[in-house]
Amino acid sequence: MTRHARNCTAGAVYTYHEKKKDNKACGYGTQQDRIGKDSVKDFDCCCLTLQPCRNPVITPDGYLYDKEAILEYIIHQKTEIARRLKEFAKQQERESKELKDLAKAEEESQTQKFIEMEKSIVSKPSTSTSSDAGSISNVSNGKEKVLPSFWVPSLTPAAEKVKLKKPEKSVLCPMSGQPIKAKDLIPVHFMEINDPDDKRALIARRDRFMCAVTHDVLGNSVPSAVLRTSGNVVTMECVEKLIKKDMIDPTNGKPLKESDIIPLQRGGTGYASTNEKLKAKVKKPVMMA
């Protein structure tokens, strides 16, 4: 526990600020923090590995992945979907068998009731004694066999299994949640900045790539787009001022459609103007005062 405010150690009031500070120090309560620039991935990093892409590909929704990472993810998800489909099929077979057994038991019960009714037509003298007639025991007349017991494993009530929902057959993108296929991935080509004075490796540079048309430096603060026909990355300013006039890819001269211009989803800079969610929240046990 932390000490009270300066010159107020004799006070009996546990203020909200002190409680919040103690909760943060002890790990209790809901922890909130604002995500900074260091917690936001760069525009050229994979959404899965959070590392610069060696072989970048982009989805039709604009999310950048390393080809090796996204293909491994798709294969793993397909294997998981196949396993879930098998479990769901077994559950369906189990439920159909239970329904058949229930129908069979109902039919046998109706038959037994009919036989008992037929036997009751002929009157028989009562053979029950007075002691049996007045018995109110819960375990009389064979009822001890149906009562549950928490000490005998065979008589312990069993919990019902969780019913599985039918899994989705298509692999979903981990970022957008939309169906994703390997054939829909588009290769991306970043144009490197060739600075003869900078001898550092490409991954160590702060400014690594530039627009394929205007040669403007690309970054998280610069809106960019990928041209489907060539895979080159250009700035949105270049798209609005140059490309949309003739709808021709300036890097290879091929005609473009509106769907061929894919906005690149950026990581952001940590400022509210370029990010939607900058607050992280973790719920933990609460310390009561």
Secondary structure, 3 states (H helix, E strand, C coil): CCCCCCCCCCCCCCCHHHHHHHHHHHCCCCEEEECCHHHCCCCCECCCCCCECCCEEECCCCCEEEHHHHHHHHHHHHHHHHHHHHHHHHHHHHHHHHHHHHHHHHHHHHHHHHHHHHHCCCCCCCCCCHHHHCCCCCCHHHHHHCCCCCCCHHHCCCCCCCCCCCCCCCCECCCCCCECCHHHCEECECEECCCCCCCCCHHHCCCCEECCCCCCECCCCCCEEEECCCCEEEEHHHHHHHHHHHCECCCCCCECCHHHEEECCCCCCCCCCCCCCCEEEECCCCCCC
